């Protein structure tokens, strides 16, 4: 028999749905007082487990992580309150994580698909345009309903960012994924690439630093989301500095994209474009930084919308449960209301996955 946990609340079942208390019974949420007395009483603001909508479990610089490192990455996400990960490409087969109950629930995208010599070495399946459609079909079957394209990168001959694949090939690749029942998301930094992706019927944009005013109405009308990964975009000035001597146009371009990062997200959000929180953790960005990403989003769209981008909105987008009656008790407890002060998510007091307590940043700090 499972223990009964009393969440003394407030319980944030939705962005604007605040309940006074709840209970965890048999690993699920109920708002009806159970007959059995609670064996554990937990205070604090309760909300659904956070979502990292752009994360790379099983990835390290140069390729695939071993199982021990992959598990450590997943546990770091859980300790930060992340209980649902949309993995946006990994060279490791991480399906075994889906059998565990002490790490985030995982939605996989298979491996990145990139143009040869147009991405970070060792991370992607690298193909030429004539092979992209078949590679998309393969990854659509290997993932959990998502395919990830690396749609642009630096073109060393041009000395700047440029689309990686011709527009007609991108259209055929997206159509092939849709025929397999998968959605397609794309890494994109450059402005022109977004036009090609929208023409192709893309389902999501990662980073989207090249977003222009002309793109926003199309995104809003089709409800195509962006995942800005602002903690990753914060690295652009360093990337520019490293490339300055050899690629000055590219360096200037990257700095310009970085400079308008918050304005770009704010304008898209104000127009009705869905925005979701993702860190791009893996290799360059450390795991467990979702609170930092929410903080960056809050600068652009305000604290309540930023939390929604990592909680209720993101869960609804991915078809995941929240904290409705009978939902799995994937719960994060914070010391304050994150809708008013997102720093409350920096060190969760408690994290429950399916009603089972997992290590949280706040608990680790208390033991230190």
N, C-alpha and C positions, 0 to 999 in steps of 0.2 A: 504494500500500500504506500502511495506517495504521500509525502508530507503536504500539509496545507500551509500556504504562505499568505499572510495578510498584507496587502499593499495598502498602506494607510493614506497614500495619495498626497496631493492630487494625482489623478490618472488622466493622461492626455490621450484619449482614444482617437482623437482627431485634432486637426489644427485648431478648430473652434469647438471641440467636444471635450469638455473637462468634467470628469467624474470625481466624486469625493473619495472613493476607495474601490478596491477590487480584491479578488482572491485568486490564487493559483491552486487549482484542484486537478489532480491527475495530469499535471503538465499543461493545463489549459486555463484560459482566463474566464472568470465568471464575476458578474456583478451582483450575484445573489449570495447572501451569507450562507456558507455551508453548515451542515449539521455538526461536522467534526470541528473541534477547536483548532485554531491555527497553532502549528508548532514553531512558526517563525513569523515575526512581525518586522516589516521593512518599511521605513519611512523615507520620504523624499519624493521628488517629482518623477512619476513613472511615464515612460513613453515607449513606443515600439522600438525594437532594435534598429540601429542606424544602418543605412545602406551605403556602401561604397560602390558606385555605379561605374567606376572605371578603375580596375585594380588588376594586378598581374600576380597571381599566386603561382609558385613554382618557377619563377623567373629570377635569374641573377645576371650580372654583367657577363655577356658572352654566351649565354645559353640557359639550359635547364638546371634548376636546383635539384639537389637530392631530396629524398623524402623527409629527412630530418630538418633540413632548412625550410622546406615547403610547409611542414607542420608548424615550425616556429613562426613563419610569416602569418599563417592563418590564426595562430593563437595571439599574435600581436594585434591583429585586427579585432578579434573578439574582446581582448582586454580593453580596447579603445571604445567598445560599445557597438562595433560593427557586427551584425548578425545576419547580414545578407550581402553577398558580393556578386556583382556581375563582372566576371573575369574577361577582360578585353584582349585575350590572346596570351598563350603561354606555350613554350616549347616542351613543357612537361605534361605528362598525362596525369591530371589531378582528380580524376574521377573517384579515386579512393577516398578523398576528403569528404565526399558526399555520403559516405557510410558512417561518419563520426558525428557525435552529438555534442562535442566540446569546441567546435569551430563554427564559423559562419556557414549558413546555407549558401550553396554555390550554384550560380548559373554560368556555364562555360561558353566560350566562343571558339573553341578549337585554337588553331595557331593563326597568328597574323599572316596576311598575304601581302607581300611587297614586291616591287620591281627589283631585279637583280642589281646589286651595288647601289641601292637607293634606300637603305635603312641601316639600322644598327646591326652589326655583324652577329650572326648566330641566333637571332631571336625569331626570325620569320621564315616561312616557306617562301623562297624567292623564285619568282617566275617572270617570264617575258609576256608581253600582252597576249600573244596567241595561245598561251596556256592558262590564262587567268580564269576563264569560265569553268574549265574542268576542275581547277583547283578549288574554286568556290563551291562547286557541287560536293567535292570531297569533304571540305571543312564544314559545310552545312550539315552533312550527315554525322560528322564527328562531334559536333558541339551540342549545346542545349538550346537551339533555336536562334543562335546569332552567328554571324560571320563578320570578321574584322578585316577591312582593307586599309593598307597604308597608301592613302590616295595622293600624297605629295611628300616631297623631301627635297633637300638641296640637290640641284643639278649642277655638278661641278663644272661642266662645260659652259653653262650659262652664268655660273657664279651667283645663283640665287635660288630661292624656292621655286619649284615648278611641279605641275601635275605629273604623276608617275605613269599614268595609263591614258591612252586616248579616250575621248568621251564615248565613242561608240562601243568600245570594249567595256567601259564601266557600266553602260546601260545593259549590255548583254550579261555581265556578271551579276548585277542586281536582279535582273529577271530570272537568272538561273537559280539564285538563292531563294527567291520568292517561290519558284516552282517546287523547290524542296521543302517549303514550309518554314524557311528561316528568314529572319530580318537581317539587314546589313547595316553595320555602322562603319564609320571611316575616320581614321586619323587625318586631320586636315589643318594645316597652318595657313596656306596661301589663299588669296582672295579668289582667283579664277577657278580654283578647284571646286569651290562651293557651288558655283554655277553648274559645273558638270555633274556634280553629285545630285543636286536638286532635279536636274533634267532627267537623271537616271532613275529617280524614285527612291532615293536613299531613305532609311528609316531613322537615322540618328547621326549627329555630328559630334565627334570627339575633338576637344580643344576649340575648334572653330574660331581661331584667332583672326582669320581673314574675313570675318562676317562684315558685310556692308549693308547700307540702308536698303539696297535693292533686294537683298536676300530675305529681309525680315518678314515682309508680308507673305512670302511664299511659305516660310517656315511656320508662321502663325496660322495660316489658313489650313495647312495640312497637318498641324499639330506635330511637327517634327522636332524632337527635343535636341538641345545641346547639353553636353557635359563639359564644362569649361576647364576643369582640372587646373584651377588657378595656382595651386601650390607648385605645379609643374611649370606653368608659364612664368613663375617667379625666377626660374633658372635662365630665362632668355638673355638677360644682360651678360651673364657669364659665358653662355654659348657664343654670343656676339663677340665678346672680347677674345675668345680663343680662335675665332675665324676671321678676325679683323684683317690681319696681314695678307691673307691669301684670298679672301672673299669679302671685300669691303661692302659691296652691294647687299650681300646676304646679311652681314652684320648690322647694317643700317636698317634693313627690313625687319630683322628680329627685334631690334630695340623699339621700332615704331609699333610693332604688334604688341609688345609688352606695355608700352606707355598707355594704350587705350583699352587695356584689358577689362577694367571695371566698367568703363563707359559702354563698351560693347555688350556686356552681359546685362547691364541695366536697361539699355534700349530694347534689347530682345525681350527681356522679361516684361517690360512695360507694355509691349505690343502683344503679349499673349503667347510668346514662344515658351514652351515648357523648358525648365532648367533643372538639372539634377546634379547632385554632388558626387564627384569622383576625384580621387587623389592622383591616379596614375602611379600608385605605389608599385615598386618592383624595379630593381636595378638602380636608378638614379634617386627616386623618392622612397624614403623609408616607409615601412608598413606602420599602420596605426596612427596616421595623421588626419583622419577624417575631421576631427574638431578644428584643425587648422584650415581645412578646406571650407568648412562651414563658416568660419570666421572671415575668410576672404570673400565668400559669397555675400555675407552680411554687409560688407562694405558697399557692394553693388546693388543689392536688392532688399536690404533690411533683414533684421534677425529672424522674424517670424517666417518670411519666405525662404530664407536660407535653411532653416531647420526643416521646413516642409520639403525642400529639395533633397534632403537626406533621410526623410522619415516617411510621412504619410503619402506625399506625392510620388516619391520614388517607389514605394511599395505598390501603390496602385498601378503605376506604369508597368512594373515587372510582374503584376498579377500575384503578388505576395500578400499574405494575411497581415492584419494590423493588430489591434487590441479589441476587436468586437467579441461579443459573447461567444465562447467556445473556441476562439482562435488559439493556436499554440502560444504559450507564454514566452515569447521572445521579447524580453523587457530590459530596458536600461533605466537605471535610477540615478537621477542627478540631484545635486544639493539645492538647485534653484530652477526657476522657470526659464528654459533655454530660449523660449520665444521672445523673451525680453532681454536676455543676456546670454549670448551663445557661449561665453566662456564657461558656463555651467557644465558643458559637455567635455571640457578638457580632461577631467579625471572622474569618470563615472564612479558612483558609490558602490553600485552592484550591477551585475549583468547576469540575466537568466536566459538560457537558451532551452526552449521547451520545458520551462519550469525548473531546469537544472542550473545551479549556480556555476558560472565560469569565472575565472579570474578577471578582475577589472583593474583599471589603472589606479583608482582610488584605494582599492583594497591592497594593492601592491605597495602603494605609498605608505599606507598605514602600518604595514609590516616591516618596512625598511628601517 
